[in-house]
Amino acid sequence: MAKLERSQGEGAGNTARTPNLIEQRTSAGYAGDQDVPGLGAVDGTGSGVTGLRTFDSFRNRQFRLYWFAMMGQMGAMNMQMMARVWFAYDLTGSATMLGAMALALALPMLVFSLFGGIIADRSQKRYVLLAGQAASGALALGVAVSISIGSITIVHLLVAGVIQGTIMGLMMPSRQAIIPEIVGEKGLMNAVSLNAAGMNINRLLAPAAAGFLIDGIGIEGVYYAMTGLYVIAVGFIIALRPTRSITVHSESAWDDLKEGARYVRGNTIVLGLLFLTLLTVVLSMPFQFLLPIFTEDILDVGARGLGVLFSLSGIGALVGSLVIASLGNRNRGRLFILSSAVLAVALIGFSISTWYPLSLLIIIPIGLGNAGRMTLSNTLVQTYTDNAHRGRVMSFYMMEFGLMSIATFGISVLSEFIGIQWAIGGAAGILLAITLYYLAFVPGMRRLQ
């Protein structure tokens, strides 16, 4: 971390080049801002008459198309997140099997996200998103049909997790790296925040919808609904204009990957942000995969109660995203660390609670802290990365999803021995200690803007 502080000037030099690179690209003929005369208020200083910039990026037609496509995709993914873990636990009654489900998703994501970053830097990102969402819709339809005809097994769910992890690994770096191509560097935090707000609206609505569908018509209804949402996402991506993309000139994908790794190692600000982000994910995010254990064994509220908990966490996350969307581009490093600390404290409280109404209250700041952590880390990593390496850097960033699932497997096994409350609460306690250390002793991270 001392190295991070000493080299902040070097990283800032990289950052100083980033706006120019993005602005060259947008001024060369693509910025969606050109569709909306006067959309200059994406510089963090407030917009127009009101001085509030919360929804500035929505004035960009291309971002609106991207956002609605994301809403369809993330709605399906949030329904799947709740339905998959509930169905797996209903079939097996095993906490370890929940961890295995997470692992089936994680390993292909870890492997293929690296190649997804290379694809993002080499290819037109719109086509990557189109292919990924169409493939996800076909997979959801296959699972739905399998449930309807009564042939589904836990093995089928595990295989579906592997396929979904592969699709996400190849697609997600493009989904993140396309944002600055649409809105430019000055609008990046606002756009990322609104993107996160949309994700959190889905976290608010989709899990509860999945829970009611399970209780009303059965688990297959969730997967048919997911298929429809992916079809909607494909439609919006078809309407999105192609963005300009950086072409990587190396003949070898392996050489591209090594060059991207060298870039991350040399940009110590990005390296420090990735390290803290991935550490936070490992220690905090297994909670959402293992929440069915709390609802079934500790709170005794069933599938509907699980859906409500997922949704209430989305309230805090939505509020956090909208607040960050309204802020200027200042003190983002400090806010990032504080968000992780809020997340850790709330997780400790939730792990202690055995009363459902209290757990409902505590899960809101869990969503708030997680939204701040996700939005600010994403924005800072992209801000301090140049255009030529953005896809590959985001592939390292997207490894958080794979590591989250691997950590879930470890925490689920640990919970078999010490209990789920001690496992989740202990990991959150370690995270709190780390965030306090960063606040006290790593000024280079605190001062990032």
Secondary structure, DSSP 8 states (H G I E B T S, - for coil): -HHHHHTHHHHHHHHHHHHHHHHHHIIIII-GGGGSTT----SSS--TTTT--TTGGGGSHHHHHHHHHHHHHHHHHHHHHHHHHHHHHHHH--HHHHHHHHHHHHHHHHHHHHHHHHHHHHS-HHHHHHHHHHHHHHHHHHHHHHHHTT---HHHHHHHHHHHHHHHHHHHHHHHHHHHHHH-STTHHHHHHHHHHHHHHHHHHHHHHHHHHHHHT-HHHHHHHHHHHHHHHHHHHHHS----------S-HHHHHHHHHHHHHH-HHHHHHHHHHHHHHHHHTHHHHHHHHIIIIIS--HHHHHHHHHHHHHHHHHHHHHHHHTS-SSSHHHHHHHHHHHHHHHHHHHHH---HHHHHHHHHHHHHHHHHHHHHHHHHHHHTS-GGGHHHHHHHHTHHHHHHHHHHHHHHHHHHHH-HHHHHHHHHHHHHHHHHHHHHH-HHHHT--
